[in-house]
Amino acid sequence: MSIIIFILVLGVLVFIHELGHFLCAKLFGIRVDEFGFGYPPKMFQFGTYKGTKLTMNWIPFGGFVKIFGESDDGTELSEEEKKVSLVHKPRWQQLLVMFGGILFNIIFAWILLSCLYMSGVTAPVDNAPAGYTFKDTQLMVTGVMPDSPAFESGLVVGDEIVEYYNSEIQISVTDETIIEISEFINKTGNANQNLGFVVSREEQLEIIDITPQEGLVEDRYGVGINLDRVGEVRLPVHKALFYGAKNTIGFIGAILKGFGQLFTGAISLDNISGPVGIVKQVGEASSIGFSYLVGFTAVLSLNLAVLNIIPFPALDGGRMLVIIIESIIRKRLAPNVINVINVVGFFLLIGLMILITIKDVINLF
């Protein structure tokens, strides 16, 4: 089921991205030869829209648009063809066409986050709008470390902690903070006692016994879980749009910071997930609830936007960089050189994705 959800989520995100390129191209009168759902080989053509072939393809991941003049091979075009060719349009229009996919991913994330606030979203109390009052909250498991005591004992993402205890005391969850629970786990470990959780899972109560382990958390005992106190946030339309935009900007900043730390070596590739890792994360998000899955989809959309703005060959950012350079030097760069650079960049990206996927598969065992 996680794989099916992943395919649907990725398909929607890539479709939104390509739709941005498509609509911007149409806005400036640029010819779009094909809008494909999925990736070739082609399954069938199911229609046309304003001269654009609409095709269904066999590989079910997102889609693509074939913009006339995007892959410039230096061929001399007729005057009529130049009027609808990307590379013969003003460079500010070329930039907007390349930026269109990034913009649509950002707008899509903003819409998703805003809709969550309007419909009512289960969110961490710490991330709620300032001054928001919760009717009630839950203590929820939002992460389980692989091969940790919590993982081995069967605790899973989405479990609501109802009670926790050791051999001396049993506490029913009310308004305890995460720090207080962390201290309880540490004291239980120091006393060489087992820890117990009573959790609510799919409206059934289960008892989970765990032995705290030293070293999972620096200088203290832990069990290998992330906890959040969560509650439902529901806002009127104007506030939902405002906080949706605020969170969108905040997520973009955090993602940019993460990419910066990756390039400077502050964090390693071990923190990067490929398709296999994202399938697992999608499954965890959907297990917590639909609102978490929608929120995770919004964050993925922003990751796709930020990734594409990086000035690397074969990405939108790389193509935008070429357009900016051509604007500065006031002439087109050699098309055959640009195409070779894009092909090399594409294969480098594929190679990196294969390495990350291998890492994800190894982490499953």
Secondary structure, 3 states (H helix, E strand, C coil): CHHHHHHHHHHHHHHHHHHHHHHHHHHCCCCEEEEEEEEEEEEEEEEEECCEEEEEEEEEEEEEEEECCCCCCCCCCCHHHHHCCHHHCCHHHHHHHHHHHHHHHHHHHHHHHHHHHHHCEEEEHHHCCCCCCCCCEEEEEEEECCCCHHHHHCCCCCCEEEEEECCCCEEECCCCCHHHHHHHHHHHHHCCCCEEEEEEECCEEEEEEECCEEEEECCEEECCEEEEEEEEECCCHHHHHHHHHHHHHHHHHHHHHHHHHHHHCCCCHHHCCCHHHHHHHHHHHHHHCHHHHHHHHHHHHHHHHHHHHCCCCCCHHHHHHHHHHHHHHCCCCCHHHHHHHHHHHHHHHHHHHHHHHHHHHHHCC
